[in-house]
Amino acid sequence: MITAWTASARRSDPRMTQAQTQAMRQDTAASNAFAIELRGISKAFGPVQANKDISIRVRRGTIHGIVGENGAGKSTLMSILYGFYRADSGEILINGQQTDIPDSLSAIRAGVGMVFQHFKLVENFTVLENVILGAEAGAMLRPSLAKARGLLKDLAREFELNVDPDALIENLSVGHQQRVEILKALYREADILILDEPTGVLTPSEADHLFRILRGLKEQGKTIILITHKLREIMDVTDEVSVMRRGEMVATRTTSETSPTELAELMVGRKVLLRVEKTPAMPGPEVLRVEGLRLVDAQGVERLRSIGFALRAGEIVGIAGVAGNGQSELLEVLAGLRPAEGQAWMKGAPLPLSGPDCDAQARRARRIAHVPEDRHRRGLVLNFHAWENTALGYHNDDAYNPSPWKMDNAAIIRDTQAKMAAFDVRPPDPQLKASGFSGGNQQKIVLAREIEHTPEVLLVGQPTRGVDIGAIEFIHQRLITLRDAGAAILLVSVELDEILSLSDRIIVMFDGRIMGERAPDQTNAQELGLMMAGMA
Amino acid sequence: MSRGRIPHWADVTLVPLASVFLAFVISGILIWAIGESPWAAMKLMVEGAFGSSYGWGYTLFYATNFIFTGLAVAVAFQARLFNIGGEGQALLGGLGVALVCLYIPWPHWSLALIAASLGAAVFGAGWALIPGYLQAKRGSHIVITTIMFNFIAASLLGYFLVNVLRPQGAQDPSSPRFPSETALPKLHEILGVFGIPFSTVPPVNISLLIAVGMCFAVWFMLWRTRLGFQIRAFGESEPAAEYAGISPVRITVYVMLISGALAGLMAVNSVMGEQQRLVLNAVEGAGFIGIAVALMGRNHPFGVFLAAILFGFLYQGGAELALWTGIPRELIVVIQALVILFTGALDNMVRIPIARIFAMRGAR
């Protein structure tokens, strides 16, 4: 997330030359074909230039994709368009009219609606109440509710946007909640809809449904901006696509005339391997076995139901599933962070799943390492230096504790330097705080720490979440190398592509259960998607 | 999220100094408003606290108290535990000191000092252990429990003084005087060994050296040992500590033991070093001042040392002010409160403008 501290009062001069300005004026008449036109938008947060002189035109009645790595400036740009930030310089034109957007209310008034990645809904309100929230006409609710109910009915008929208007948000699936967000925007008469990473939380079939809705909206003349980092979605649904890299708009392409490979190259600025190169696995003996694993959370909800599987040395087993179906809990149980019922064995010897000998230290002693899903919350102490983070979890190691009462900080720093070199962490500065590294480099610090201790079992959650493409490639290669060195890897990811390309076996989870196992070369995203939705 | 980036050195020096400056400016306006000269008052305070070895002696004596209680709060805060119970823990520490000094005959002050320090630390730690355990095992919030334990400690001490320790026939709820063998060497005696003259009046004593030693010990513990690493990791992020296999229960209990022991040690200075007997208000609010000292010292042992000197100055200078001018005693408390308010509660008020200045310089 970008820190919102007050930017300097620095305002760069309008960078457009006179000729450019004139050229733009000349085609103002033609620009009515554009729902949105941004000219020379720049935005700096202190020394960080989040957006540099960005110009983009979005044709009315099209779906326009914006792709870019994390930190490329996509969200900043959309936040400027929605009135969350003010640009340091540049102009915003909506339907050919120059528009000032100081806050989100002005954006709504100008016909811009936004569907956020993290929904902004009141959980214990009904769908209808959420839709009218903030847009009530008058002090009494009844007329607004009646109006909204009628409108919702129309929208549901037109666009497959069917949601029960009287359902409570907390009882809706994520896909339905997202529809409510779209309805909210449409109720406010948005002509231009911005969706920020809309499919991150959806199953493949829910995503397909969303795309049908978007196409329907497009046919009704709405303009849609789709922010994503998934190239497949761009290819599927957009008409045009703009690529951002390091705060700059590097290219705009007609979708039908480009390819994922070209887009990936534009995003990263060099050639990228989209497929992971690996040799077939040569699984060795069984390392970890789990039987009858059951977890009931504090609310009495059964999170894991009779889970059983085995991991063998030298293989990667991927666990596919929509977020929230027990994969995270499974990782936590195996890593010793949560007690559970059931039995487990590590190389034939029992592994306690509850009781005093069940914590993360005990697991590490049994050579089970863990790269947690949430590196900001668990994997790193953000306020610690990189070297302190390298000792996290291994702070009892003999190498770090030559005497019983003093930690050898110098030894840890030397070790951190070696690990940083091995994993190409940038900048290779052990004294830098973890919060000062980019997402990809933070993840490399965590991976270096866990992998360099040569574990026999590595539990990995979302290894490339929020990581840029260049680092993804590197991380995937490291995991394959570790596998080929004979480690057993359990991979949990919500990115189906990642599961498909890395795993030697795929286990699908739904509602705390294992739905089945597939070999990656004998299945496809459609079949897995059905299993992830509990339909196979 | 909206925290400005300030260079570390500025965060630890510029921000507290600016806060103190603001507090002094407003205090000056107050003094001016009641018809006194702020300039003369300031001069009197500085001269009263630092102008003579007499003034220094008192300033350092108060500072010793505040170092102990400030360290107690700072250590607990490194684990993000807010120990408000320094007052009660120090009272119990006083009881520990009194029992050791009264009931065991000591041939020499040095042995008495070691035993009394142990007694103070054990009693203080014991008093912090209960809230610590309740927090760790039961989730009872430590702020609430430690506050409540202050009241219990005061009542407990009252009981002990009235019913157990009070000599037959005495009207005053206090213990008998400690035997003279337990009297601690004063600073003027210690400096006298090196031929440095120092006022014989102030009660500043060898505890000051223990306090300074404790600053180093706490720093070493926090940044050079495994326990300190675990405490800081736990404080910065409990989920990450759990992931690292650091037991929250164990760390919470350990930290509260250390914190309580440090608060308890304060009694060595005030009970054994100054009064030579245990009285009802032996701690005189130093437990609470410790919170301000830790806040201002950024929960760092060396910061605590400097902040403790500042508060020692406020105490001693304030006493001089009350003695020699028409400024009422209450206004001194207001000045101290302003310093606490600005350095503690209004920290961001100063930090944000300073961050802005740095951001502007950085952009240029």
Interface residues (C-beta under 8 A of the other chain):
Chain A: M1 T3 A4 W5 T6 A7 S8 A9 R10 A44 G46 P47 A335 G336 L337 D359 A360 Q361 A362 R363 R364 H370 P372 D374 R377 R378 G379 L380 V381 L382 N383 F384 E388 A391 L392 G393 H395 N396 N401 W405 K406 M407 N409
Chain B: M1 S2 R3 G4 R5 R224 T225 R226 F229 Q230 R232 A233 E236 S237 P239 A240 A241 E242 Y243 A244 G245 S247 A355 R356 A359 M360 G362 A363
